Amino acid sequence: MNKQKTHLMSWMTGRSYGLTSSQHTTRTLVLENGTGIDQCPEGLLDAESVVYVPIGTDVPESFAAHVKDVVPYDGSMTELGGEAGIGPDFFLQTQSYSVAGFLVLLGPTAVRLDDDEDVDAFTEDARSAVESGEFPDFLTNPIVQLADAARFSDPLAVDDGPALRLLLDGDSVRLGPNGVRAESTDWTRTRLSPTHPLTGQLETDPWLTRYVVAVQAIQQVTARGAADVEVSGFGMRFGGQEPATTDADFEKPLLPVLLRVDGDPQVYLPAEGRLLRGDHDAVTRLEASVLTGEAAA
């Protein structure tokens, strides 16, 4: 993934993708349609910042020289059902969760949980996965990423915040489309909205974070060509136990995720985003230590 795409995916998801954040400036800034360069708060950007601007935006040379890159985009970065085009060959769609499963997704897609309908559909899919082992095809597709991943306590989104990504919309600043508006003079105070319906759902069902981690594991192996993937805790256990959302791995989502990939056992380490191969006996023993809480995260 080139740097422009890396910054764009980081902005959509809240994951760093290796970008190093700063305490005083933001790494990726998107200007909403109708917002001009002259509305950028002083001190918001530095030489490592990438700025996405609507095509046709007047960009002074002095501004472009101060940042890492200014990237024109066509379309919308925030509108559900919209598409943003970067150059001639990269297009990023944004879809709501409750709609995405009914669409044919042909390219990189950010899926947002925007309202109660989205959260209900997401939770229902997660419960079904625990019971049956079946995950939604669209969600496990490697081209799909959940937007605002920090909402799910995603271990890969621990750096999310205004130092990583911002949306400038007129004279206010937000942490993406679902962020709390902050005055441009106090942009460090913006955050994801605490009143989002997913917040209450996670308080009731904290195990949903483990589901998100399992989805990431499936995406990893699917991107490498896997066709048949089973995940311990979702419809199966290597040791034959019945999965339950009160099990230790659901309570501690950073514990290793154990997979059967086209018949071969593998282990996904969430905190590192790495995959390891193993044999059935070793993975079964690891599963036992995971379920007793003895395995290290």
C-alpha positions as CSV (number, residue, x, y, z in Angstrom):
1,M,0.0,0.0,0.0
2,N,1.5,3.4,-1.0
3,K,1.7,6.2,1.4
4,Q,-1.4,8.1,0.1
5,K,-3.5,5.0,0.4
6,T,-2.0,4.2,3.9
7,H,-3.0,7.6,5.2
8,L,-6.5,7.3,3.7
9,M,-7.2,3.9,5.2
10,S,-5.8,5.2,8.6
11,W,-8.2,8.1,8.4
12,M,-11.2,5.9,7.7
13,T,-10.5,3.2,10.3
14,G,-8.5,4.9,13.1
15,R,-5.7,2.4,12.8
16,S,-2.2,3.7,12.4
17,Y,-1.0,1.3,9.7
18,G,2.5,2.1,10.9
19,L,2.1,5.9,10.9
20,T,3.8,7.6,13.8
21,S,1.5,10.1,15.5
22,S,2.6,13.4,17.0
23,Q,1.2,15.0,20.2
24,H,1.0,18.4,18.6
25,T,-0.1,17.9,14.9
26,T,-2.3,15.4,13.0
27,R,-1.0,12.9,10.5
28,T,-4.0,12.9,8.2
29,L,-6.4,15.7,7.5
30,V,-9.4,15.6,5.2
31,L,-11.1,18.8,4.1
32,E,-14.8,18.4,3.6
33,N,-16.3,19.8,0.4
34,G,-16.7,23.5,0.7
35,T,-13.9,23.9,3.2
36,G,-10.9,26.0,2.1
37,I,-7.2,25.7,2.9
38,D,-7.5,29.1,4.7
39,Q,-9.7,27.5,7.3
40,C,-7.0,25.1,8.5
41,P,-6.1,26.0,12.1
42,E,-2.6,27.2,12.7
43,G,-0.3,24.5,14.1
44,L,-2.5,21.6,13.0
45,L,0.0,20.2,10.4
46,D,3.6,19.5,10.0
47,A,6.1,18.0,7.5
48,E,4.7,14.5,8.1
49,S,1.0,15.4,7.6
50,V,-1.0,14.4,4.5
51,V,-4.0,16.5,3.5
52,Y,-6.8,15.4,1.3
53,V,-8.6,18.2,-0.5
54,P,-11.6,18.2,-2.9
55,I,-10.5,18.5,-6.5
56,G,-10.4,22.1,-7.5
57,T,-9.4,23.4,-4.1
58,D,-6.9,26.3,-4.3
59,V,-3.7,25.2,-2.6
60,P,-1.1,27.9,-2.1
61,E,2.5,26.9,-2.7
62,S,3.4,28.0,0.8
63,F,0.9,25.5,2.3
64,A,1.9,22.6,0.1
65,A,5.6,23.2,1.0
66,H,4.7,22.9,4.7
67,V,3.2,19.4,4.6
68,K,4.2,16.0,3.4
69,D,1.6,15.8,0.6
70,V,-1.6,17.4,-0.6
71,V,-3.9,14.8,-2.3
72,P,-6.9,15.9,-4.4
73,Y,-9.9,13.6,-4.2
74,D,-13.1,13.4,-6.1
75,G,-16.5,12.4,-4.6
76,S,-17.1,12.1,-0.8
77,M,-15.1,10.8,2.1
78,T,-18.0,11.0,4.5
79,E,-21.3,10.3,2.7
80,L,-22.7,6.8,3.2
81,G,-23.0,5.2,-0.2
82,G,-20.4,7.6,-1.5
83,E,-17.1,6.9,-3.2
84,A,-13.8,8.9,-3.0
85,G,-11.5,8.7,-6.0
86,I,-7.8,9.2,-5.5
87,G,-6.0,9.4,-8.9
88,P,-7.2,7.3,-11.9
89,D,-7.1,3.9,-10.2
90,F,-8.0,4.0,-6.5
91,F,-11.6,4.3,-5.3
92,L,-12.8,3.9,-1.7
93,Q,-16.4,3.3,-1.0
94,T,-18.2,4.1,2.3
95,Q,-21.2,1.9,3.2
96,S,-23.4,1.4,6.3
97,Y,-23.2,-2.0,7.9
98,S,-26.8,-2.9,7.3
99,V,-26.6,-2.2,3.6
100,A,-23.1,-3.5,2.8
101,G,-24.1,-7.2,3.0
102,F,-26.5,-6.7,0.1
103,L,-24.0,-5.1,-2.2
104,V,-21.3,-6.5,-4.5
105,L,-18.2,-4.8,-3.2
106,L,-15.7,-4.4,-6.0
107,G,-13.0,-2.4,-4.3
108,P,-11.7,-1.1,-0.9
109,T,-14.7,-0.3,1.3
110,A,-15.1,1.3,4.7
111,V,-18.1,0.0,6.6
112,R,-19.6,2.3,9.2
113,L,-22.0,1.5,12.1
114,D,-24.0,4.6,12.0
115,D,-27.3,3.9,13.8
116,D,-29.3,1.4,15.8
117,E,-30.1,-0.6,12.7
118,D,-26.4,-1.1,11.9
119,V,-25.6,-2.0,15.5
120,D,-28.4,-4.5,15.6
121,A,-27.4,-6.2,12.4
122,F,-23.7,-6.3,13.5
123,T,-24.6,-7.8,16.9
124,E,-27.0,-10.4,15.3
125,D,-24.2,-11.5,12.9
126,A,-21.7,-11.8,15.8
127,R,-24.1,-14.0,17.8
128,S,-24.7,-16.1,14.8
129,A,-21.0,-16.6,14.3
130,V,-20.5,-17.7,17.9
131,E,-23.3,-20.3,17.5
132,S,-22.6,-21.5,13.9
133,G,-19.1,-20.5,13.0
134,E,-20.4,-18.7,10.0
135,F,-19.2,-15.1,9.4
136,P,-20.7,-12.6,7.0
137,D,-18.9,-13.0,3.6
138,F,-18.7,-9.3,3.0
139,L,-17.1,-8.5,6.5
140,T,-14.3,-11.1,6.2
141,N,-13.4,-9.9,2.7
142,P,-9.9,-8.4,3.0
143,I,-11.0,-5.3,1.0
144,V,-13.4,-4.3,3.7
145,Q,-12.5,-2.5,6.9
146,L,-14.6,-1.4,9.8
147,A,-14.6,2.4,10.1
148,D,-13.8,3.9,13.5
149,A,-12.2,0.7,14.7
150,A,-11.4,2.1,18.1
151,R,-15.2,2.0,18.9
152,F,-14.8,-1.8,19.1
153,S,-11.8,-1.5,21.5
154,D,-9.9,-2.8,18.5
155,P,-6.3,-3.6,19.6
156,L,-5.0,-2.3,16.3
157,A,-6.6,1.1,16.9
158,V,-5.1,2.1,20.2
159,D,-3.5,5.1,18.7
160,D,-6.7,6.6,17.4
161,G,-7.2,10.2,18.2
162,P,-6.8,13.8,16.8
163,A,-3.0,13.2,16.5
164,L,-3.7,10.5,13.9
165,R,-6.7,11.8,11.9
166,L,-9.1,14.7,11.6
167,L,-11.9,16.0,9.4
168,L,-12.1,19.8,8.9
169,D,-15.7,20.8,8.2
170,G,-16.0,24.6,7.9
171,D,-14.9,26.1,11.2
172,S,-15.1,22.9,13.2
173,V,-12.9,19.8,13.5
174,R,-14.0,16.2,14.1
175,L,-12.4,12.8,14.5
176,G,-14.0,11.6,11.3
177,P,-17.7,11.7,10.4
178,N,-18.9,10.3,13.8
179,G,-16.6,12.5,15.9
180,V,-17.6,15.2,18.4
181,R,-17.3,18.6,16.9
182,A,-14.6,20.8,18.4
183,E,-13.8,24.5,17.7
184,S,-10.8,24.7,15.3
185,T,-8.8,26.5,18.0
186,D,-9.2,23.5,20.3
187,W,-9.0,20.6,17.9
188,T,-7.1,18.3,20.4
189,R,-10.4,17.8,22.3
190,T,-12.3,16.1,19.6
191,R,-13.1,12.4,20.1
192,L,-15.5,9.7,18.9
193,S,-19.1,10.5,20.1
194,P,-19.8,8.7,23.4
195,T,-23.5,8.6,22.6
196,H,-23.1,6.3,19.6
197,P,-25.4,3.3,19.9
198,L,-22.5,0.9,19.7
199,T,-21.1,2.3,23.0
200,G,-24.1,0.9,24.9
201,Q,-24.0,-2.4,23.0
202,L,-20.4,-3.0,24.0
203,E,-21.2,-2.3,27.6
204,T,-23.8,-5.1,27.4
205,D,-21.8,-7.4,25.1
206,P,-18.1,-6.7,25.6
207,W,-17.2,-10.0,23.8
208,L,-18.0,-8.2,20.5
209,T,-14.4,-7.0,20.6
210,R,-13.2,-10.6,20.3
211,Y,-15.5,-11.0,17.3
212,V,-13.8,-8.1,15.6
213,V,-10.4,-9.6,16.3
214,A,-11.6,-13.0,14.8
215,V,-12.8,-11.1,11.7
216,Q,-9.3,-9.6,11.3
217,A,-7.7,-13.1,11.6
218,I,-10.0,-14.4,8.9
219,Q,-9.2,-11.5,6.6
220,Q,-5.4,-12.2,7.1
221,V,-5.7,-15.8,5.9
222,T,-8.3,-15.1,3.2
223,A,-5.9,-12.5,1.8
224,R,-3.4,-15.3,1.4
225,G,-5.8,-17.5,-0.5
226,A,-7.5,-19.5,2.2
227,A,-10.9,-21.0,1.2
228,D,-12.1,-22.8,4.3
229,V,-11.5,-21.1,7.7
230,E,-12.8,-22.1,11.1
231,V,-12.1,-20.1,14.3
232,S,-12.0,-21.5,17.8
233,G,-14.8,-20.0,19.9
234,F,-17.1,-19.6,16.9
235,G,-19.0,-22.8,16.3
236,M,-16.1,-25.0,17.3
237,R,-13.2,-25.7,19.7
238,F,-10.2,-27.8,18.9
239,G,-10.8,-29.6,22.2
240,G,-14.5,-30.3,21.4
241,Q,-16.0,-27.9,24.0
242,E,-19.1,-25.8,23.3
243,P,-18.1,-22.1,22.8
244,A,-19.5,-19.5,25.1
245,T,-19.1,-15.7,25.2
246,T,-18.1,-16.0,28.9
247,D,-15.0,-18.0,27.9
248,A,-11.6,-16.4,28.7
249,D,-10.8,-15.5,25.1
250,F,-14.0,-13.5,24.8
251,E,-13.2,-11.6,28.0
252,K,-9.5,-11.0,26.9
253,P,-9.6,-10.3,23.2
254,L,-5.8,-10.0,22.8
255,L,-5.4,-13.7,23.6
256,P,-4.2,-15.8,20.6
257,V,-6.9,-16.6,18.0
258,L,-6.8,-20.3,17.0
259,L,-7.8,-21.2,13.4
260,R,-8.2,-24.2,11.2
261,V,-7.3,-22.9,7.7
262,D,-8.0,-25.4,4.9
263,G,-7.6,-28.1,7.5
264,D,-4.3,-26.8,8.9
265,P,-4.1,-25.2,12.4
266,Q,-2.8,-21.7,12.6
267,V,-2.5,-19.1,15.4
268,Y,-3.2,-15.3,15.0
269,L,-1.5,-12.9,17.4
270,P,-3.9,-9.9,17.6
271,A,-1.5,-7.4,19.2
272,E,1.1,-8.0,16.5
273,G,-1.2,-8.8,13.6
274,R,0.9,-12.0,12.9
275,L,0.1,-15.5,11.8
276,L,1.9,-18.6,13.0
277,R,1.6,-22.2,11.9
278,G,1.2,-25.1,14.3
279,D,0.2,-28.7,14.5
280,H,-3.2,-30.0,15.9
281,D,-1.8,-31.2,19.2
282,A,0.1,-28.0,20.0
283,V,-2.9,-25.8,19.0
284,T,-5.2,-27.9,21.1
285,R,-2.9,-27.5,24.1
286,L,-2.7,-23.7,23.5
287,E,-6.5,-23.6,23.3
288,A,-6.7,-25.3,26.8
289,S,-4.3,-22.7,28.2
290,V,-6.3,-19.9,26.6
291,L,-9.6,-21.1,28.1
292,T,-8.0,-21.4,31.6
293,G,-6.6,-17.9,31.2
294,E,-3.0,-19.2,31.4
295,A,-2.0,-18.1,27.9
296,A,-0.3,-14.7,27.6
297,A,-1.9,-12.1,25.4
